[in-house]
Amino acid sequence: MRVLGRFVEKVALLAEAKAIGGLVKQGWRPKRTIVYTSWDAEEPMLVGSTEWTETHAGELKKTVILYINSDTNERGFLTAGGSHDFQHLMNQVAADVIDPETGVPIGQRLRAKIRVDALAPDAKERVKAEAKIVADPNKDIPIEALGSGSDFSSFLQHLGVPALDVGFSEEGQTRGVYHSRYDTFEHHSRFADPGFVYDALLAKTIGRMVLRVAESSVPVQRETDFADAVSNYLSEVKKLADDKREEAETQAGLLRDHAFQLASDPTKSSGLPTPLQPVPHIEFAVLEDAVDRLKHSAKAYDDTFAAHSSGLSGARLAHVQMLMLDIDQTLAPDVGLPGRPWYKNLIYAPGRFTGYAAKTLPGVREAIEDQRWSDANRYAKLTADALNTYSDRLDKATAVLNSR
């Protein structure tokens, strides 16, 4: 079993590797293998990491517990995205690592920022919702879904290997410099992160994550975080369909009543908008049932794990580890996404037209956006099947935890 880590931010990579190497020199050996990797050719379509993961796909799918990625880094607040079953791990680490400028845990500082950001007049509803969550210290800070733009893509979206992307940002003076001739060592050391303080903090943060996973005798996932995230994504997709249906019906009424012609200036040329397609009934029921089952299975697993994980015997422990090792790969069946089957993950994908930004439940969401109604129904069923397979695995792990 392996824990993978990769950083474009070489300072943090080398600092962390040096610290781990120091432990090894003192006689420490991790329970799991730790592999540090770095590739070139990121900018021309992530060629370096993609070729490497495709070449080693079989081994990676059998052995990797978690891939940890970081791309750019600067002074500021913790930023994190990735597989939501590892959200709690991220929060545990964020509660332990101290911000060097404020003297409080990086998670506490991030919670404060989210709550303050929610007060802005133009704050998005997502930020306001997150502010309510993070106000409760017993609840995890939500992490973002990952799209693309960095080397986690081939792990998460092609192989189905879980990934986290971690960094610090927002307080360095970097605007207008990225990928220009001024994007240099000197600029980074003077303006992005003076004294390499937050590069060192990145090494401490991800180093702690790596050690926790490498040294844990039991799986580190918390499944209710994942189930809650998927449930939220389904609510968003259903609202998207309802909004499109309402928009189409409203426009049809305006066309029927000649409202566009009556509202336009008769002395100027104008034309009618292209009629929107009526939005048919979409078969969400199968996906709703799968999400409901996932939430039940995730809670049962988490509760049982909390009650019995400390007393697992060797055989039972090995069985649970085997079941949880590649559970995320059940979310990436071979069918892939419409028109781009290389992207297999049915929960997270980069949008086809959004650059780096993620689309969640992408097979269903993009089909609705593109008015491909048959694809929407087909991928609602395919996504439900993947989630049910995931729940099957959780139920088996729960049964092993309960066995004597």
C-alpha positions in Angstrom: 0.0 0.0 0.0 1.3 3.4 -0.9 0.9 7.1 -0.1 1.9 9.3 -3.0 2.9 13.0 -2.7 3.8 15.4 -5.5 4.6 19.1 -5.5 5.5 21.6 -8.2 6.4 23.7 -5.2 9.9 22.1 -5.0 10.9 23.9 -1.8 8.2 22.3 0.2 8.8 18.9 -1.5 12.5 18.9 -0.6 11.9 20.2 2.9 9.4 17.4 3.6 11.5 14.7 2.0 14.5 15.9 4.1 12.4 15.7 7.3 11.1 12.2 6.4 14.7 11.2 5.6 15.8 12.4 9.0 13.3 10.1 10.6 14.5 7.2 8.5 18.2 7.8 9.6 17.0 7.6 13.2 15.7 4.1 12.5 12.0 4.9 11.9 10.2 3.0 9.2 6.7 3.8 8.0 4.0 1.1 8.0 3.2 2.0 4.4 5.5 3.0 1.5 5.8 6.7 0.9 6.6 7.8 -2.7 7.6 11.3 -3.7 7.1 12.1 -7.4 7.6 15.2 -9.6 7.1 15.5 -13.3 7.9 17.9 -16.1 5.6 18.8 -19.0 2.7 19.9 -16.8 1.7 22.9 -18.9 1.3 21.0 -22.2 -1.8 19.1 -21.0 -0.3 17.4 -17.9 1.8 15.2 -20.2 4.4 14.1 -17.6 2.0 12.9 -14.9 -0.5 11.5 -17.3 2.0 9.3 -19.2 3.4 8.1 -15.8 0.0 7.2 -14.4 -1.1 5.4 -17.5 2.2 3.5 -17.7 1.8 2.4 -14.0 -2.0 2.2 -13.9 -2.2 -1.4 -12.8 0.2 -1.1 -9.9 -1.3 2.3 -8.8 -4.8 1.0 -8.7 -3.8 -2.0 -6.6 -1.6 -0.1 -4.1 -2.3 3.6 -3.7 -4.3 4.7 -0.7 -4.1 8.5 -1.4 -2.4 10.8 -3.8 -1.5 14.3 -2.4 -0.8 17.1 -4.8 0.3 20.7 -4.5 0.8 23.0 -7.4 1.4 26.7 -6.4 1.9 28.1 -3.0 2.1 31.6 -1.4 1.5 33.4 1.9 -2.1 33.1 3.2 -4.9 30.8 4.0 -5.2 27.0 3.6 -6.9 25.9 0.4 -7.8 22.2 0.0 -9.9 20.1 -2.4 -10.3 16.5 -3.4 -12.0 13.3 -2.5 -14.5 13.9 0.3 -13.9 10.7 2.1 -10.5 12.2 3.1 -12.1 15.6 4.1 -11.9 14.6 7.8 -8.2 13.8 7.5 -7.6 17.3 6.1 -9.5 18.8 9.0 -7.6 16.8 11.6 -4.3 18.1 10.3 -5.6 21.7 9.9 -6.5 21.6 13.6 -3.0 20.6 14.6 -0.8 22.8 12.3 -0.2 26.4 13.6 -0.2 29.4 11.3 3.1 31.2 11.8 1.7 34.7 11.6 -1.4 34.5 13.8 -0.4 31.7 16.2 -3.6 29.8 15.8 -4.3 26.5 13.9 -4.6 27.0 10.1 -8.1 25.4 10.3 -9.3 28.0 12.9 -8.0 30.8 10.7 -9.7 29.4 7.6 -13.0 29.1 9.6 -12.8 32.7 10.5 -12.1 33.8 6.9 -15.1 31.9 5.6 -17.4 33.4 8.2 -16.2 36.9 7.4 -16.4 36.4 3.6 -20.1 35.4 4.0 -20.9 38.9 5.2 -19.8 40.5 1.9 -22.7 42.1 0.0 -21.8 39.9 -3.1 -21.2 36.7 -1.1 -22.4 33.6 -3.0 -24.9 31.3 -1.4 -22.3 28.5 -1.3 -20.1 30.7 0.9 -23.0 31.6 3.2 -23.9 27.9 3.5 -20.3 27.0 4.4 -20.1 29.8 6.9 -23.0 28.2 8.8 -21.1 24.9 8.8 -17.8 26.1 9.9 -19.3 28.2 12.7 -19.8 24.8 14.5 -16.3 23.6 15.6 -17.6 20.0 15.7 -18.2 20.1 11.9 -15.6 19.7 9.2 -14.6 22.6 7.0 -15.8 21.5 3.5 -13.2 20.9 0.9 -13.6 21.8 -2.7 -14.3 19.4 -5.6 -11.4 19.0 -8.0 -11.6 19.7 -11.7 -8.3 19.8 -13.5 -5.3 22.0 -14.2 -2.8 20.0 -12.1 -1.3 16.5 -11.9 -4.0 15.1 -9.7 -6.2 14.8 -12.8 -5.0 11.4 -14.1 -5.1 9.9 -10.6 -8.6 11.0 -9.6 -10.5 11.3 -12.9 -8.9 8.5 -14.9 -7.8 5.9 -12.4 -10.3 6.7 -9.7 -7.5 6.9 -7.1 -8.5 9.4 -4.3 -6.6 12.7 -4.3 -6.2 15.8 -2.2 -4.8 19.1 -3.5 -3.4 21.4 -0.8 -1.8 24.8 -0.7 -1.8 28.3 0.8 -2.9 31.4 -1.0 -4.6 34.9 -1.1 -2.1 37.0 0.8 1.0 36.9 -1.5 1.6 39.7 -4.0 1.3 37.6 -7.2 -1.3 39.1 -9.4 -0.3 39.5 -13.0 2.9 37.6 -12.6 1.9 33.9 -13.0 3.5 32.5 -16.2 5.1 35.7 -17.1 8.8 36.5 -17.4 8.6 37.9 -13.8 7.4 34.5 -12.4 10.8 33.8 -10.9 12.6 32.6 -7.7 13.3 36.2 -6.8 9.7 37.3 -7.1 8.5 34.3 -5.1 11.0 34.9 -2.3 10.3 38.6 -2.2 6.6 38.9 -2.8 4.7 35.6 -2.9 6.2 34.1 0.3 8.9 36.2 1.9 11.3 34.0 3.8 9.6 30.9 2.5 7.5 30.8 5.6 4.4 29.3 4.0 6.4 27.0 1.8 7.8 25.5 5.1 4.2 25.5 6.4 3.1 23.5 3.3 5.8 21.0 4.0 4.6 20.7 7.6 1.0 20.4 6.6 1.3 17.8 3.9 4.1 16.0 5.8 1.7 15.5 8.7 -0.9 14.2 6.4 1.5 11.8 4.8 2.7 10.5 8.2 -0.9 10.0 9.5 -1.8 7.9 6.5 1.5 6.0 6.4 1.4 5.2 10.1 -2.3 4.4 10.5 -3.1 0.8 11.0 -6.7 1.3 10.0 -8.4 3.1 7.1 -8.5 6.9 7.5 -11.6 7.7 5.4 -14.7 9.2 7.0 -17.6 8.2 4.7 -20.4 10.5 6.0 -18.4 13.5 4.6 -18.5 11.9 1.1 -22.2 11.0 1.4 -23.1 14.5 2.5 -21.1 16.0 -0.5 -22.9 13.7 -3.0 -26.3 14.5 -1.5 -25.6 18.2 -1.9 -24.4 17.6 -5.5 -27.7 15.8 -6.3 -29.7 18.7 -4.9 -27.8 21.1 -7.1 -28.4 18.9 -10.2 -32.2 18.6 -9.5 -32.4 22.4 -9.0 -30.6 22.9 -12.3 -33.2 20.8 -14.1 -36.1 22.6 -12.3 -34.6 26.0 -13.2 -34.1 25.0 -16.8 -37.7 23.7 -17.0 -39.1 27.0 -15.5 -36.9 29.0 -17.8 -38.2 27.1 -20.9 -41.8 27.4 -19.8 -41.5 31.1 -19.1 -39.9 31.8 -22.5 -42.6 29.7 -24.2 -45.2 31.9 -22.6 -43.5 35.1 -23.7 -43.2 33.8 -27.3 -46.8 32.8 -27.3 -47.9 36.2 -26.1 -45.7 38.0 -28.6 -44.0 39.7 -25.6 -40.6 40.1 -27.2 -42.0 41.9 -30.2 -44.2 44.2 -28.0 -41.3 45.0 -25.7 -38.9 45.9 -28.5 -38.4 49.3 -30.2 -40.5 49.3 -33.4 -38.1 51.6 -35.1 -35.2 49.2 -34.7 -34.6 45.8 -36.2 -34.8 42.9 -33.7 -35.3 39.2 -33.7 -36.8 36.5 -31.5 -34.7 34.4 -29.2 -34.1 30.8 -30.2 -36.9 28.7 -28.5 -35.6 26.7 -25.5 -36.3 23.0 -25.6 -38.9 21.8 -23.1 -37.3 20.0 -20.2 -38.8 16.5 -20.0 -39.1 14.4 -16.8 -35.7 13.2 -15.8 -35.4 9.8 -14.0 -33.8 11.1 -10.8 -35.5 8.4 -8.6 -32.8 5.8 -9.1 -30.1 8.3 -8.2 -32.1 9.6 -5.2 -32.5 6.0 -3.9 -28.7 5.4 -4.4 -27.8 8.6 -2.5 -30.2 7.7 0.3 -28.6 4.3 0.6 -25.1 5.8 0.5 -26.0 8.1 3.4 -27.3 5.1 5.4 -24.3 2.9 4.6 -21.8 5.7 5.3 -23.3 6.4 8.7 -23.4 2.7 9.6 -19.8 2.3 8.6 -18.5 5.4 10.4 -20.5 4.5 13.6 -19.3 0.9 13.5 -15.7 1.9 12.7 -15.7 4.3 15.7 -17.0 1.5 18.0 -14.8 -1.4 16.9 -11.8 -0.3 14.9 -9.4 -0.2 17.9 -10.0 -3.9 18.6 -9.6 -5.3 15.1 -7.7 -8.6 14.9 -5.1 -9.2 12.2 -7.4 -11.0 9.8 -10.3 -8.7 10.3 -8.1 -5.7 10.0 -6.6 -7.0 6.7 -10.1 -7.6 5.4 -11.3 -4.1 6.2 -8.1 -2.6 4.7 -8.6 -4.6 1.5 -12.2 -3.4 1.2 -11.4 0.2 1.7 -8.1 0.4 -0.2 -9.7 0.9 -3.6 -13.3 1.8 -2.7 -13.0 5.1 -4.6 -12.3 3.3 -7.8 -15.9 2.1 -7.8 -16.8 5.6 -8.7 -14.9 5.5 -12.0 -16.3 2.7 -14.1 -14.9 2.0 -17.6 -17.9 3.6 -19.4 -16.4 7.1 -18.8 -18.2 10.4 -19.5 -20.0 11.1 -22.8 -17.7 12.1 -25.6 -14.6 11.9 -23.3 -14.3 8.3 -21.9 -10.8 8.9 -20.6 -12.5 10.8 -17.8 -14.1 8.0 -15.8 -15.0 9.5 -12.4 -18.8 10.0 -12.2 -18.6 12.2 -9.2 -15.8 14.7 -10.1 -14.6 16.0 -13.5 -13.4 19.2 -15.1 -16.1 20.9 -17.0 -15.7 20.7 -20.8 -15.9 24.5 -21.0 -14.9 25.6 -17.5 -11.1 25.3 -17.6 -9.9 24.1 -14.2 -13.3 24.3 -12.5 -15.0 21.1 -11.5 -18.4 19.7 -12.5 -19.9 17.3 -9.9 -22.1 14.4 -11.0 -20.8 15.4 -14.4 -22.5 12.8 -16.5 -25.9 14.1 -15.4 -25.2 17.7 -14.9 -23.6 18.4 -18.3 -26.3 16.4 -20.0 -28.9 18.7 -18.5 -26.9 21.8 -19.4 -26.5 20.6 -23.0 -30.1 19.4 -23.3 -29.1 15.8 -23.9 -32.0 14.3 -22.1 -31.4 10.7 -22.9 -27.8 11.1 -21.6 -29.2 12.6 -18.4 -31.3 9.6 -17.8 -28.6 7.2 -18.8 -26.0 8.7 -16.5 -28.4 9.1 -13.6 -28.6 5.2 -13.8 -24.9 4.8 -14.3 -24.0 7.1 -11.4 -26.5 5.4 -9.2 -25.0 2.0 -10.1 -21.5 3.3 -9.1 -22.8 4.7 -5.8 -24.6 1.4 -5.1 -21.3 -0.5 -5.7 -19.6 1.9 -3.3 -22.3 1.3 -0.7 -22.0 -2.5 -1.2 -18.3 -2.1 -0.3 -19.1 -0.1 2.8 -21.7 -2.6 3.9 -19.2 -5.4 3.6 -16.6 -3.4 5.6 -19.3 -2.7 8.3 -20.1 -6.4 8.5 -16.4 -7.3 9.0 -16.2 -4.6 11.7 -19.2 -6.1 13.4 -18.0 -9.7 13.2 -16.3 -11.5 16.1 
